[in-house]
Amino acid sequence: MCASERRDPQLLLSSPEPARRHQGGGSPPAPGDLGRARPAEVSEPDSAQQARASFGALSWSHCENWLLYVAERSRSAAKAERESAWPKDRSVYCEDWGEALSNKSTPVLCVLHLQSGALRVLDGVPAEVSPGQALWAPGGQAVIFVGWYHEPFRLGLKFCSNRRSVLWRLDLEGHCERLSGENLAVSSPRLSPDGSLLVYLQAQVFGPHNQCFSLQMLDLKSSQTSTLVDVVHRPKTGEFAGLYEALPAHCWSADSQRVLFSSACRNRKDLFVVDRASREVRSLSDSKPLPVHPLSSSQSFLFPPPPTPHLSTPVHFWPPHPPPSPAPLPPPPFPSLEPAPLSPPLDAFKTHVEGLSEENQAFGSWKLLTVQNDVMVVCCSSPCTPPTLRAAVLPTDGGSVTWRTLQEPLRTFDFQWSSLDVEPGPDEENRHYAGLDFGAILVKPSRTVRDEKSPLVVFIHGGPHSQAAAEWSCITAGLAALHFAVLMVNYRGSTGFGQDSILSLLGGIGRQDVSDVQRAVLTALHSDPTLDAKRVAVIGGSHGGFLSCHLVGQYPNFYGACVARNPVINAATLVGTSDIVDWRYTSVGLPYSYTQTPTAEALATMLERSPITHVDQISAPVLLMLGGRDRRVSPHQGLELHKALKSRASPVRLLWFPEDGHSLSRVETQADCFLNTVLWLQQHL
């Protein structure tokens, strides 16, 4: 019997885990132990899918008679309470958790007794927090959950792992105690099979919206917490680069000695295991080393990107490596477009590319789905191989892993792909974080039309603190199948390159990230003679759209077309409309607090870093795609650019999706966007 067969509560849950005996013993709670029934306070189903990653929980009790989950408190019930108290409260504004969580405001912990159908809402959750990611504590007489603080007001939660939160233990009598430290951001609590240990992710509050986590381990008997995996600031090539992704629901080995997880590692995603005794982290994947083309750009192009800003004033909200505050700079010059020779010579790259056929069989992405009784199940893919289901037994002695493919993809593709390492030039170094490099992935069609050179599409990821991994992407594969080469750039600030790389971008948006993308593009063009330097386009969404619009403005004669999805165009006008107002300050190197109000100086800095300042130089045709319900980047950002380009008689087209949010993720919308993108590129390249 499942919860939906009872009162159809608004479930904010993950995929149901199988009923299994685990997580300690103890007597099952009696129905009367769960507090008074409040079924009317649990709302009807409404877009629960969007909330699963943030608040989602579905946990069986040890006795398998009880189901713990998270639901949204019914707004109609809350409104009825207000109106019964005083009619003037019927129109009180109800705050929510922002983008993709517009209907999520007050989650509650629910327990369903499967035999009787009794549904209870647990009392005792602190009034100032919103609970989620709940699981049964050992013994079955308490639950453990993450509580996000929603006072003084809620900030957008989706894609933001830096929200102040605490790990709590709530017993069935309503007594709640804190298990983790204050003024931190925590997530993904996972209980060991023997019920003695709890691991969870921990990060700093504010600062980068996504960052390198530490993996904390709590001994539930002694209440002592230790660091199992620390933050990696600057990994060396070939080393573990840090933990950047949520833990799977089941990540422990059967002996409770090891924890498994997937994480970004430079241009790929890999599978790792950490031993809690030795603290050693090692890879479990069997991929051959990705083809790497180390490229130093110290002698590269004659048209350097905009200079890295000179940063001086420290910001005090981000220890131990405070991001600097930017000084205003004049607009960057638009230099010559004649490139200079690059090192290494083309012959080295030719040999490298020609040897890709065998390497292309390697997977560039390993995603851990679950581990059950030491059987690991992963999803593997590459730019030419759709997701493939694989499994293996975790060896007890740290030996090699033998992987078996459970489900072959229906089809693979003969694309050529390679991983590139790129170094910024001396004039592009961040003096606070010098010596950092970044990466890119080049995907090329197997054959060109009439042996012509391939047009290049620069596909820029959003975030900015995310990653373009060497994994399957329908957009990339579709473009390659239509004879476009695709370059995906992991500019400094992307995940998988260490915490220092992430911090280096704070205060440098619109400059450091723009120069990184341009350098990677020129590196690929100069190193691969099969790419057509006269037919280059740029596409991206969110921060990727921000960079796309910057590039066509700062390099007006270089790009032949631009496609931008929900781009940031004017950061100054966005500061009052975005659900993540903190990032609007942090991204330009300014400190943020809840009491922050805009100043003329802050708004001037935001405007100076915005693509709208280069609108007079934009000559490439621009296709804009906007979601009418976007809470992260208001659609009025794209409309602002649309009006500015139309007033200058610049070629521009706008697609409006009134029912979509920031991700433009509805199936019909994705199809529409891809079709229009391809037609736009074919028309203008």
VOGU-3710 file (C-alpha; in Angstrom, 3 decimals, decimal comma):
1> mcaserrdpq> 0,000/0,000/0,000  1,445/3,398/-0,912  0,729/6,815/0,506  -1,022/7,998/-2,637  -3,717/5,374/-2,103  -4,809/7,191/1,015  -5,381/10,923/1,096  -3,343/11,852/-1,998  -0,963/14,116/-0,087  1,366/16,476/-1,871
11> lllsspepar> 4,416/14,197/-1,942  7,842/15,812/-2,122  9,637/12,502/-2,402  12,310/10,626/-4,216  11,753/7,389/-6,109  10,422/4,812/-3,654  13,065/2,633/-2,073  12,252/-1,035/-1,643  10,946/-2,127/1,719  13,939/-3,661/3,445
21> rhqgggsppa> 15,152/-4,177/6,981  17,947/-1,819/7,807  19,093/1,115/9,902  18,945/-0,472/13,319  16,330/-2,188/15,410  13,781/-0,980/17,904  10,074/-1,263/18,528  7,725/0,198/15,932  5,777/3,268/17,008  2,123/2,915/17,817
31> pgdlgrarpa> -0,354/5,049/15,871  -1,040/7,121/18,960  2,635/7,974/19,368  2,739/10,177/16,292  0,799/13,168/17,494  -2,647/14,323/16,515  -3,956/13,698/13,027  -3,944/16,669/10,696  -4,721/15,279/7,239  -6,458/18,480/6,117
41> evsepdsaqq> -3,137/20,299/6,381  -1,525/18,228/3,644  -2,199/19,593/0,173  -3,281/17,847/-3,011  -0,664/16,768/-5,579  0,718/19,625/-7,646  4,064/19,477/-9,514  5,790/17,439/-6,831  8,538/16,463/-9,275  10,238/19,844/-8,964
51> arasfgalsw> 10,598/19,613/-5,175  12,065/16,128/-4,939  15,690/17,118/-5,318  15,400/19,768/-2,591  12,986/18,502/0,070  12,251/14,997/-1,194  12,103/12,042/1,204  10,567/8,585/1,277  11,794/6,278/4,024  10,488/2,947/5,316
61> shcenwllyv> 10,565/2,223/9,040  12,559/-0,797/10,209  9,340/-2,767/10,786  8,112/-1,798/7,277  4,733/-0,672/8,628  5,422/3,051/8,499  6,310/5,362/5,652  8,002/8,705/6,309  7,744/11,409/3,662  7,689/15,178/3,216
71> aersrsaaka> 4,567/17,025/2,070  3,545/20,613/1,495  1,156/22,021/4,041  -2,143/22,835/2,387  -2,444/26,509/1,611  -6,221/26,271/1,664  -6,077/24,945/5,223  -3,681/27,698/6,269  -5,878/30,285/4,582  -8,971/28,917/6,350
81> eresawpkdr> -7,174/29,257/9,674  -6,261/32,880/8,929  -9,759/33,782/7,780  -11,335/32,165/10,803  -9,025/34,203/13,001  -9,520/37,532/11,234  -10,925/38,289/7,727  -8,246/40,898/7,007  -5,624/38,105/6,726  -7,184/36,331/3,761
91> svycedwgea> -4,876/38,077/1,239  -1,606/37,765/3,151  1,307/37,027/0,827  2,652/33,468/1,015  6,399/33,330/0,406  7,850/30,335/-1,453  11,240/28,784/-2,287  11,654/30,375/-5,708  12,421/28,937/-9,126  10,725/25,586/-9,807
101> lsnkstpvlc> 9,420/25,616/-6,203  6,738/28,270/-6,591  4,139/26,105/-4,836  6,484/25,043/-2,047  6,473/27,177/1,067  5,838/25,168/4,233  6,864/21,508/4,004  5,900/19,165/6,846  7,018/15,700/7,948  4,361/13,044/7,493
111> vlhlqsgalr> 4,128/9,431/8,676  1,686/6,983/7,138  0,693/3,744/8,887  0,240/1,330/6,001  -2,081/-1,110/7,763  -4,557/1,351/9,256  -4,077/4,179/6,766  -3,551/6,647/9,618  -1,721/9,745/8,447  0,083/11,983/10,936
121> vldgvpaevs> 1,987/15,238/10,653  4,891/15,264/13,107  4,973/18,086/15,637  8,114/19,670/17,033  9,870/20,962/13,900  11,323/24,398/14,766  9,074/27,137/13,428  11,938/28,924/11,694  12,966/26,011/9,447  11,494/24,082/6,521
131> pgqalwapgg> 12,136/20,316/6,840  13,203/17,948/4,092  15,432/14,989/3,138  14,085/13,059/6,138  14,905/9,477/7,169  14,187/7,199/10,135  16,696/7,268/12,979  17,901/3,927/14,408  15,253/2,379/16,654  12,316/3,848/14,754
141> qavifvgwyh> 11,375/6,294/17,534  12,792/9,409/15,856  13,502/10,902/12,450  16,507/12,820/11,130  16,002/15,654/8,664  17,581/18,737/7,115  15,980/22,021/8,128  16,481/25,092/5,913  16,092/28,411/7,692  13,423/30,581/6,090
151> epfrlglkfc> 13,888/33,617/8,295  14,122/36,513/7,720  12,972/35,459/4,221  13,370/32,617/1,739  15,980/32,663/-1,002  15,768/30,435/-4,086  16,800/26,872/-3,241  17,078/25,075/-6,583  20,705/24,757/-7,763  21,834/26,546/-4,580
161> snrrsvlwrl> 23,702/24,407/-2,045  24,744/27,430/0,034  21,538/27,978/2,005  21,806/28,040/5,792  20,561/24,710/7,128  20,983/22,329/10,047  20,690/18,588/10,589  18,001/17,795/13,202  16,786/14,783/15,165  13,062/14,808/16,002
171> dleghcerls> 11,612/12,144/18,277  7,982/11,125/18,063  7,182/12,998/21,263  8,022/16,281/19,493  11,469/16,900/21,011  13,931/18,278/18,463  17,710/18,549/18,810  20,381/19,903/16,517  22,999/17,453/15,173  25,198/19,733/13,031
181> genlavsspr> 26,857/23,106/13,473  25,254/26,504/13,034  25,825/28,913/10,126  26,567/26,096/7,697  24,804/24,522/4,724  24,124/20,771/4,993  22,383/18,199/2,801  22,166/14,502/1,817  22,094/12,756/5,233  22,743/9,024/4,767
191> lspdgsllvy> 22,608/6,410/7,553  25,034/3,471/7,621  23,565/-0,065/7,393  24,498/-0,814/11,014  22,763/2,389/12,179  25,810/3,753/14,008  27,004/6,457/11,593  25,515/9,266/9,576  27,308/10,998/6,702  26,194/14,262/5,132
201> lqaqvfgphn> 27,477/17,051/2,887  28,560/20,370/4,331  29,357/23,724/2,713  29,619/27,409/3,539  26,629/29,766/3,618  26,358/32,367/0,835  29,395/32,783/-1,414  29,268/30,568/-4,534  25,786/29,161/-5,167  27,407/25,745/-5,649
211> qcfslqmldl> 30,777/24,707/-4,300  33,068/21,906/-3,211  31,557/20,003/-0,262  33,156/18,343/2,680  31,758/14,948/3,669  31,056/14,863/7,389  30,588/11,716/9,476  28,546/11,780/12,701  28,911/8,977/15,244  25,384/8,684/16,620
221> kssqtstlvd> 26,550/6,996/19,828  29,255/9,477/20,823  27,750/12,486/18,993  31,225/13,211/17,611  31,560/14,594/14,093  34,645/14,166/11,906  35,560/15,059/8,337  35,610/12,048/6,042  36,388/13,968/2,831  37,652/17,540/3,028
231> vvhrpktgef> 37,247/20,407/0,595  39,794/20,146/-2,238  41,146/23,577/-3,050  43,585/22,914/-5,869  43,820/19,326/-7,140  46,758/18,112/-9,177  46,208/16,499/-12,561  44,975/12,945/-12,148  43,979/13,426/-8,504  40,566/13,474/-6,844
241> aglyealpah> 39,188/16,961/-7,485  36,561/17,211/-4,736  32,913/16,395/-4,030  30,350/18,518/-5,865  27,154/16,452/-6,135  24,434/15,092/-3,857  24,893/11,610/-2,427  22,671/8,824/-3,781  20,008/7,521/-1,387  22,058/4,352/-0,749
251> cwsadsqrvl> 25,778/5,003/-0,736  27,225/2,801/2,052  29,035/-0,494/1,687  27,401/-3,433/3,485  30,040/-3,410/6,233  29,489/0,304/6,979  33,176/0,949/6,308  33,046/2,778/2,965  30,980/5,472/1,264  30,510/5,681/-2,507
261> fssacrnrkd> 29,639/8,745/-4,567  29,898/10,329/-8,018  31,452/13,710/-8,597  32,773/16,083/-11,233  36,463/15,638/-12,005  37,763/18,153/-14,518  35,940/17,448/-17,817  34,300/14,210/-16,692  32,202/12,658/-13,932  33,743/9,778/-12,031
271> lfvvdrasre> 32,803/7,188/-9,420  34,669/7,216/-6,094  34,837/5,343/-2,809  36,250/6,614/0,485  37,327/4,356/3,330  36,305/5,785/6,700  39,340/4,314/8,442  42,088/5,500/6,082  40,191/8,494/4,584  41,607/7,410/1,217
281> vrslsdskpl> 39,550/8,289/-1,872  39,968/6,232/-5,041  38,227/5,858/-8,388  36,144/2,777/-9,187  35,578/3,387/-12,891  37,318/1,389/-15,587  37,376/4,095/-18,243  40,551/4,457/-20,187  42,243/7,795/-19,575  40,482/10,463/-21,562
291> pvhplsssqs> 42,487/11,903/-24,443  43,991/15,099/-23,056  45,534/17,820/-25,155  47,461/20,163/-22,818  47,528/23,611/-24,327  49,415/26,625/-23,103  48,069/29,843/-24,513  50,852/32,145/-23,405  51,733/32,802/-27,070  48,222/32,607/-28,420
301> flfpppptph> 46,120/35,146/-30,178  46,731/38,735/-31,085  43,244/39,679/-29,999  43,325/39,126/-26,240  40,073/38,959/-24,328  39,136/41,694/-21,908  41,686/42,010/-19,107  41,088/40,368/-15,749  39,966/43,066/-13,297  42,417/44,284/-10,702
311> lstpvhfwpp> 40,943/43,139/-7,406  41,939/44,647/-4,118  39,326/45,074/-1,394  38,628/41,856/0,554  35,113/40,674/1,307  34,612/39,412/4,845  31,767/36,973/4,405  33,695/34,107/2,808  36,510/32,536/4,900  39,105/31,188/4,457
321> hpppspaplp> 39,618/32,512/0,901  37,662/35,784/0,691  36,710/36,829/-2,840  38,004/40,263/-3,717  35,879/43,244/-4,602  36,288/44,501/-8,158  37,434/47,948/-9,105  35,576/49,619/-11,982  37,275/49,164/-15,334  36,784/50,883/-18,672
331> pppfpslepa> 35,065/48,848/-21,375  37,404/46,323/-22,986  38,898/47,050/-26,397  37,863/45,179/-29,501  41,183/44,074/-30,946  42,205/42,639/-34,265  40,736/39,340/-35,307  43,862/37,982/-36,959  45,107/35,014/-34,904  48,725/34,216/-34,169
341> plsppldafk> 50,213/30,682/-34,192  49,557/28,499/-31,182  51,721/25,928/-29,458  51,885/22,890/-29,760  52,073/22,496/-33,567  49,178/21,126/-35,576  50,943/17,823/-36,252  50,734/16,905/-32,570  47,010/17,493/-32,560  46,482/15,541/-35,776
351> thveglseen> 48,135/12,483/-34,300  46,107/12,915/-31,142  42,764/13,112/-32,967  43,463/10,269/-35,337  43,954/7,955/-32,386  40,548/8,653/-30,903  38,632/5,704/-32,324  39,639/3,345/-29,506  39,491/6,007/-26,824  35,960/6,946/-27,870
361> qafgswkllt> 34,804/3,650/-26,414  35,610/4,994/-22,921  32,835/6,476/-20,815  33,267/10,085/-19,817  30,554/10,016/-17,150  29,906/7,568/-14,285  26,814/8,253/-12,204  26,170/6,096/-9,143  22,478/5,191/-8,933  22,568/2,945/-5,859
371> vqndvmvvcc> 24,576/0,357/-3,961  22,710/-2,559/-2,362  24,572/-5,263/-0,426  27,792/-4,129/-2,149  26,272/-4,387/-5,627  26,892/-1,065/-7,376  24,587/0,105/-10,156  25,804/2,997/-12,301  24,716/4,917/-15,367  27,566/5,491/-17,830
381> sspctpptlr> 27,643/7,586/-20,980  29,855/9,616/-23,289  29,206/12,207/-26,009  28,762/9,354/-28,513  27,229/6,707/-26,206  23,755/7,169/-24,702  23,232/6,209/-21,028  24,231/2,617/-20,335  23,326/0,620/-17,209  26,280/-1,197/-15,603
391> aavlptdggs> 26,799/-3,131/-12,345  29,648/-4,580/-10,310  30,366/-5,994/-6,868  32,366/-3,718/-4,590  35,544/-5,635/-3,659  36,224/-5,954/0,059  40,005/-5,806/-0,243  40,297/-2,694/-2,371  41,065/-4,746/-5,471  40,004/-4,129/-9,040
401> vtwrtlqepl> 36,353/-3,905/-10,040  34,813/-6,058/-12,771  31,992/-4,200/-14,465  29,160/-5,846/-16,362  26,880/-4,058/-18,788  23,235/-4,688/-17,916  21,629/-2,717/-20,695  23,328/-1,705/-23,913  22,138/1,525/-25,561  19,910/1,031/-28,565
411> rtfdfqwssl> 22,398/2,938/-30,663  25,836/4,502/-30,440  27,284/7,226/-32,644  30,585/7,542/-34,427  31,373/11,046/-33,206  34,939/12,036/-32,437  35,415/13,631/-29,053  38,369/14,737/-26,977  39,075/16,427/-23,671  41,196/19,561/-23,684
421> dvepgpdeen> 43,167/21,250/-20,919  43,609/25,001/-21,431  45,776/27,497/-19,576  45,017/31,214/-19,441  47,629/33,593/-20,743  49,731/35,784/-18,432  47,439/38,789/-18,928  44,404/36,685/-17,972  45,692/35,294/-14,678  43,690/36,017/-11,550
431> rhyagldfga> 46,315/37,438/-9,224  44,462/36,143/-6,163  44,179/32,637/-7,618  47,107/32,391/-9,999  48,106/29,165/-11,728  44,615/27,788/-12,385  43,764/26,095/-15,648  40,431/25,007/-17,090  39,073/22,561/-19,657  36,851/21,923/-22,630
441> ilvkpsrtvr> 35,329/19,048/-24,587  35,346/18,990/-28,368  32,786/16,800/-30,160  33,060/16,485/-33,938  30,891/14,787/-36,553  32,253/11,535/-37,931  32,056/12,845/-41,490  31,677/16,310/-42,909  29,524/17,286/-45,858  31,630/17,029/-49,043
451> deksplvvfi> 34,772/16,996/-46,889  34,205/20,619/-45,948  35,376/22,071/-42,683  32,878/21,791/-39,835  31,162/24,893/-38,466  31,821/25,245/-34,733  29,083/25,726/-32,133  30,375/26,934/-28,758  27,970/25,482/-26,174  28,394/27,231/-22,784
461> hggphsqaaa> 27,013/25,752/-19,568  25,094/27,823/-17,053  25,508/28,088/-13,329  28,172/29,376/-13,487  29,247/26,832/-10,845  28,331/23,698/-12,788  30,032/21,498/-15,364  29,932/20,400/-18,992  30,918/16,759/-18,607  31,979/14,250/-21,239
471> ewscitagla> 28,541/12,666/-21,084  25,570/12,094/-23,348  23,690/15,223/-24,362  20,818/15,150/-26,829  21,599/18,713/-27,920  25,278/18,001/-28,543  24,534/14,713/-30,313  21,856/16,336/-32,446  24,191/19,117/-33,538  27,009/16,667/-34,301
481> alhfavlmvn> 24,632/14,493/-36,311  23,831/17,586/-38,380  27,555/18,091/-39,095  28,283/20,780/-36,506  31,312/20,488/-34,265  30,520/21,380/-30,647  32,923/22,869/-28,083  31,797/22,817/-24,431  33,976/24,967/-22,182  34,534/24,496/-18,447
491> yrgstgfgqd> 35,771/28,001/-17,738  37,360/28,874/-14,391  34,537/28,747/-11,857  33,190/25,417/-13,142  32,922/22,494/-10,737  35,460/19,688/-10,910  38,585/21,853/-10,787  38,792/22,575/-7,056  37,398/25,198/-4,719  39,996/27,798/-5,710
501> silsllggig> 38,740/27,693/-9,286  35,185/28,318/-8,065  36,250/31,200/-5,835  38,326/32,778/-8,590  35,196/33,733/-10,513  33,653/35,799/-7,702  34,135/39,363/-8,830  35,252/38,264/-12,290  32,035/37,524/-14,163  31,798/39,195/-17,546
511> rqdvsdvqra> 35,580/39,242/-17,800  37,408/36,138/-16,566  34,734/33,712/-17,803  34,416/35,537/-21,131  38,168/35,461/-21,714  38,319/31,762/-20,789  35,656/30,809/-23,330  37,264/32,892/-26,061  40,683/31,395/-25,358  39,308/27,855/-25,499
521> vltalhsdpt> 37,583/28,618/-28,812  40,756/29,989/-30,368  42,771/27,099/-28,996  40,460/24,598/-30,687  40,365/26,523/-33,963  44,133/26,915/-34,204  44,815/23,324/-33,216  42,290/21,536/-35,428  42,339/22,310/-39,159  38,994/20,549/-39,683
531> ldakrvavig> 37,144/23,368/-37,900  35,932/26,361/-39,864  37,042/29,576/-38,156  34,753/31,590/-40,422  31,628/29,783/-39,212  31,457/29,991/-35,418  28,300/30,365/-33,329  27,706/30,539/-29,586  24,758/29,131/-27,609  23,979/28,893/-23,900
541> gshggflsch> 21,377/29,253/-21,178  21,251/31,300/-17,977  24,881/32,214/-17,216  25,734/30,493/-20,500  23,341/32,914/-22,202  24,977/35,775/-20,293  28,367/34,714/-21,699  26,964/34,149/-25,198  25,668/37,718/-25,326  28,940/39,031/-23,903
551> lvgqypnfyg> 30,940/37,225/-26,585  28,941/38,546/-29,539  29,235/42,023/-28,016  32,915/41,938/-27,096  33,976/40,105/-30,284  31,452/41,459/-32,793  33,121/40,191/-35,979  34,044/36,751/-34,689  30,718/34,983/-34,120  28,196/34,439/-36,886
561> acvarnpvin> 25,145/33,667/-34,722  23,990/33,534/-31,109  21,263/31,564/-29,321  20,551/32,542/-25,697  18,061/30,864/-23,342  16,850/33,000/-20,414  20,083/35,038/-20,354  21,159/37,600/-17,781  21,369/40,836/-19,772  21,404/43,601/-17,159
571> aatlvgtsdi> 22,476/42,498/-13,685  21,516/45,872/-12,231  17,850/45,546/-13,196  17,833/41,860/-12,204  18,824/42,449/-8,585  15,274/43,242/-7,487  13,496/40,489/-9,407  15,628/37,352/-8,999  14,908/34,695/-6,361  18,659/34,531/-5,591
581> vdwrytsvgl> 19,416/38,166/-4,891  22,477/37,145/-2,860  24,184/35,811/-5,994  23,642/39,120/-7,778  26,001/40,746/-5,253  28,396/37,841/-4,779  28,955/37,345/-8,506  30,409/40,836/-8,892  32,530/40,505/-5,750  30,316/42,444/-3,339
591> pysytqtpta> 29,354/41,219/0,151  25,755/40,263/0,862  23,552/40,213/3,924  19,783/39,903/4,374  19,587/43,612/5,180  21,314/44,565/1,916  19,816/47,386/-0,115  21,159/48,508/-3,500  23,574/51,403/-3,667  24,515/53,478/-6,684
601> ealatmlers> 28,028/52,026/-6,584  26,801/48,419/-6,429  24,338/48,924/-9,277  27,045/50,606/-11,375  29,320/47,587/-10,854  26,532/45,194/-11,859  25,733/47,214/-14,962  29,390/47,432/-15,973  29,603/43,603/-15,973  26,449/43,150/-18,061
611> pithvdqisa> 26,128/42,312/-21,774  23,748/45,229/-22,307  26,745/47,590/-22,171  28,012/46,043/-25,432  24,714/46,152/-27,310  25,976/48,746/-29,802  28,684/46,322/-30,954  26,395/43,293/-31,450  26,090/42,499/-35,139  25,537/38,713/-35,056
621> pvllmlggrd> 21,918/37,537/-35,389  20,533/36,722/-31,917  17,824/34,163/-31,128  16,290/34,565/-27,653  14,248/31,892/-25,846  12,416/33,018/-22,718  10,294/31,287/-20,089  7,350/33,360/-18,940  7,452/31,833/-15,439  11,195/32,177/-14,868
631> rrvsphqgle> 11,839/33,153/-11,235  15,632/32,929/-11,448  16,242/35,282/-14,394  13,212/37,416/-15,166  12,094/37,156/-18,813  12,249/40,943/-18,855  16,032/40,504/-19,097  15,719/38,987/-22,556  12,992/41,444/-23,487  15,369/44,286/-22,620
641> lhkalksras> 17,940/42,989/-25,106  15,245/42,282/-27,685  14,067/45,894/-27,613  17,620/47,245/-27,667  18,542/45,184/-30,735  15,308/45,977/-32,580  15,848/49,682/-32,015  19,257/49,326/-33,680  17,874/47,273/-36,584  19,995/44,299/-35,518
651> pvrllwfped> 18,703/40,848/-36,520  16,909/39,316/-33,543  14,133/36,787/-32,978  12,355/35,975/-29,716  10,584/32,754/-28,726  8,216/33,043/-25,757  7,184/30,033/-23,658  4,541/31,312/-21,220  4,238/28,094/-19,165  7,971/27,434/-18,737
661> ghslsrvetq> 10,391/28,432/-16,015  14,124/28,963/-16,074  15,131/25,549/-17,399  12,711/25,491/-20,355  12,384/21,821/-19,516  8,957/20,788/-20,811  9,336/18,170/-23,542  7,533/20,163/-26,215  9,561/23,238/-25,286  12,852/21,364/-25,584
671> adcflntvlw> 11,872/20,096/-29,023  10,811/23,573/-30,116  14,043/25,117/-28,841  16,278/22,560/-30,542  14,481/22,826/-33,865  14,662/26,622/-33,861  18,305/26,555/-32,767  19,298/24,315/-35,669  17,350/26,386/-38,207  18,910/29,576/-36,849
681> lqqhl> 22,428/28,163/-37,093  21,889/26,794/-40,582  20,470/30,107/-41,733  23,278/32,299/-40,408  26,441/30,163/-40,567
//
